[in-house]
Amino acid sequence: MTLLPIGATYTLSADDAETVRAEALARVHRGANLRQLHGIDTSQRVALDMIGTAGEFALSALTGAAWTTRGKIGGADVGAWMVRSTTYTSGRLLLHDTDEDERVFCLMTVNGADVTFRGSILARHGKDARFWTTTMRNPCYAVPQRELLPLVVD
């Protein structure tokens, strides 16, 4: 069994960053409606898609798993996993009632070109009343990093 350890970091090259930027812009062009899903203002979409795609790209690079959402909307993001990304180093993994209970979610933090794996959790374990918060734009489960685990890669 291979584990991706918490704290594993991937540094995006200039070419990687261009791939991430192109995918983020393509997602905006395809019209993924983040406002409807999570209350995201349209003016924030490009920046948020850049953060999200950076997390997905880095997890793919760290694990060797396919970046499965590149070029499409829906389904798992990398391999069989979902990715949530933030620029907050101490950020929490956000889960929603609509997230698949049996899907593993990974938290990535983005700090410039450095993208760090902060841990993973099975969605049903993260949907715990202890993590419920109404302080976000949309109420959700905000799982602290101390609850996350290394990722089982194979």
Residue pairs with C-beta under 8 A, 6 or more apart in sequence:
1 152
1 154
2 152
2 153
2 154
3 150
3 151
3 152
3 153
4 62
4 63
4 117
4 150
4 151
4 153
5 117
5 150
6 117
6 118
6 119
6 145
6 148
6 149
6 150
7 116
7 117
7 118
8 62
8 116
8 117
9 114
9 115
9 116
9 117
10 58
10 61
10 62
10 114
10 115
11 113
11 114
11 115
12 20
12 54
12 57
12 58
12 113
12 114
12 115
13 113
16 57
16 61
17 54
17 113
19 57
20 50
20 53
20 54
20 57
21 50
23 49
23 53
23 57
23 70
23 71
24 46
24 49
24 50
24 52
24 53
25 46
25 49
26 71
27 49
27 53
27 73
28 45
28 46
28 49
30 73
32 45
32 49
32 73
34 40
34 45
34 48
35 41
35 42
38 96
38 137
38 138
39 137
39 138
40 48
40 137
51 85
51 86
51 87
51 110
52 83
52 84
52 85
54 85
54 108
54 110
54 115
55 83
55 84
55 85
55 106
55 108
55 110
55 115
56 67
56 69
56 70
56 77
56 78
56 83
56 85
56 108
57 67
57 115
58 108
58 115
58 117
59 65
59 77
59 78
59 81
59 83
59 106
59 108
59 117
60 66
60 67
60 78
60 79
62 117
63 78
63 79
63 151
63 153
64 153
65 78
65 79
65 80
65 81
65 153
66 78
66 79
67 77
67 78
68 75
68 76
68 77
68 78
68 79
69 75
69 76
69 77
69 78
76 82
76 103
77 83
78 106
80 103
80 104
81 103
81 104
81 105
81 106
81 120
81 151
82 99
82 100
82 103
82 104
82 105
82 106
82 123
83 105
83 106
83 108
84 93
84 94
84 105
84 106
84 107
84 108
85 107
85 108
85 109
85 110
85 115
86 92
86 107
86 108
86 109
86 110
87 109
87 110
87 111
88 109
89 109
89 111
89 116
90 145
91 107
91 109
91 118
91 145
92 107
92 131
92 142
92 143
92 144
92 145
93 105
93 106
93 107
93 118
93 119
93 121
93 126
93 142
93 143
93 145
93 148
94 136
94 140
94 141
94 142
94 143
95 105
95 123
95 126
95 127
95 131
95 140
95 141
95 143
96 138
96 140
96 141
97 127
99 105
99 123
99 127
100 123
101 122
101 123
101 124
101 127
102 122
102 123
102 124
103 122
103 123
104 120
104 121
104 122
104 123
104 151
105 120
105 121
105 122
105 123
105 126
106 117
106 119
106 120
106 151
107 117
107 118
107 119
107 120
107 143
107 145
107 148
108 115
108 116
108 117
108 118
109 115
109 116
109 118
117 151
118 145
118 148
119 145
119 147
119 148
119 149
119 150
119 151
120 148
120 149
120 150
120 151
121 143
121 147
121 148
121 149
126 141
126 143
126 147
127 141
128 141
128 143
131 141
131 142
131 143
131 144
131 147
132 139
132 140
132 141
133 139
133 140
133 141
133 142
136 142
